[in-house]
């Protein structure tokens, strides 16, 4: 339920941020988003989401001795949804907007913008370059030596999966660094392995050949 709700809310927010919601055939629904959009994409999601009462129940049951965040206080002030849309209708409209050209242009722009994003001590474009080098070496081992380095393949897939999922299914609202923190240990293994292969190339006789045979 938790993951399902996050997925629904994030997709809803992204069709708003990308303006892809304007492609929805139900213009009454488009007008409803327009009326709430000025107060923020989260407001629009909570205002039109039929899970409003569940959010309020969770808010009221939260222990009073813990400090409330600004987002929690904001949710408490969102009025009930008076438009009458069901969760099934919302999901259908979200999927309709996500199939539009506007939405996929927005997703592509997220990958382009990530090149300037700084994760820990490395920029996005450097991370893309590391991905490319690692992919070439993995394929070289598979094609030329008919072997698979499972640890390198695992790290590659985990890193690519987390970053890809974050850019496609997440929201660029200033919390991206926190969401991407689980990639840190895999990224360190990634970079150390690359440095190790690089020193083999530089300091050993026939170094380039040895680098290509690194995994074996």
Secondary structure in CASP SS format (residue, H / E / C, confidence):
PFRMAT SS
TARGET T0000
AUTHOR 0000-0000-0000
METHOD secondary structure of the structure
MODEL  1
X C 1.00
X H 1.00
X H 1.00
X H 1.00
X H 1.00
X H 1.00
X H 1.00
X H 1.00
X H 1.00
X H 1.00
X H 1.00
X H 1.00
X H 1.00
X H 1.00
X H 1.00
X H 1.00
X H 1.00
X C 1.00
X C 1.00
X H 1.00
X H 1.00
X H 1.00
X H 1.00
X C 1.00
X C 1.00
X C 1.00
X H 1.00
X H 1.00
X H 1.00
X H 1.00
X H 1.00
X H 1.00
X H 1.00
X H 1.00
X H 1.00
X H 1.00
X H 1.00
X C 1.00
X C 1.00
X C 1.00
X H 1.00
X H 1.00
X H 1.00
X H 1.00
X H 1.00
X H 1.00
X H 1.00
X H 1.00
X C 1.00
X C 1.00
X C 1.00
X H 1.00
X H 1.00
X H 1.00
X H 1.00
X H 1.00
X H 1.00
X H 1.00
X H 1.00
X H 1.00
X H 1.00
X C 1.00
X C 1.00
X C 1.00
X C 1.00
X C 1.00
X C 1.00
X C 1.00
X C 1.00
X H 1.00
X H 1.00
X H 1.00
X H 1.00
X H 1.00
X H 1.00
X H 1.00
X C 1.00
X C 1.00
X C 1.00
X C 1.00
X C 1.00
X C 1.00
X C 1.00
X C 1.00
X C 1.00
X C 1.00
X H 1.00
X H 1.00
X H 1.00
X H 1.00
X H 1.00
X H 1.00
X H 1.00
X H 1.00
X H 1.00
X H 1.00
X H 1.00
X H 1.00
X C 1.00
X C 1.00
X H 1.00
X H 1.00
X H 1.00
X H 1.00
X H 1.00
X H 1.00
X H 1.00
X H 1.00
X H 1.00
X H 1.00
X H 1.00
X H 1.00
X H 1.00
X H 1.00
X H 1.00
X H 1.00
X C 1.00
X E 1.00
X E 1.00
X C 1.00
X C 1.00
X E 1.00
X E 1.00
X H 1.00
X H 1.00
X H 1.00
X H 1.00
X H 1.00
X H 1.00
X H 1.00
X H 1.00
X H 1.00
X H 1.00
X H 1.00
X H 1.00
X H 1.00
X H 1.00
X H 1.00
X H 1.00
X H 1.00
X H 1.00
X H 1.00
X H 1.00
X H 1.00
X H 1.00
X C 1.00
X C 1.00
X C 1.00
X C 1.00
X H 1.00
X H 1.00
X H 1.00
X H 1.00
X H 1.00
X H 1.00
X H 1.00
X H 1.00
X H 1.00
X H 1.00
X H 1.00
X H 1.00
X H 1.00
X H 1.00
X H 1.00
X H 1.00
X H 1.00
X H 1.00
X H 1.00
X H 1.00
X C 1.00
X C 1.00
X C 1.00
X C 1.00
X C 1.00
X C 1.00
X H 1.00
X H 1.00
X H 1.00
X H 1.00
X H 1.00
X H 1.00
X H 1.00
X H 1.00
X H 1.00
X H 1.00
X H 1.00
X H 1.00
X H 1.00
X H 1.00
X H 1.00
X H 1.00
X H 1.00
X H 1.00
X H 1.00
X H 1.00
X H 1.00
X H 1.00
X H 1.00
X H 1.00
X H 1.00
X H 1.00
X H 1.00
X H 1.00
X C 1.00
X C 1.00
X C 1.00
X H 1.00
X H 1.00
X H 1.00
X H 1.00
X H 1.00
X H 1.00
X C 1.00
X C 1.00
X C 1.00
X C 1.00
END
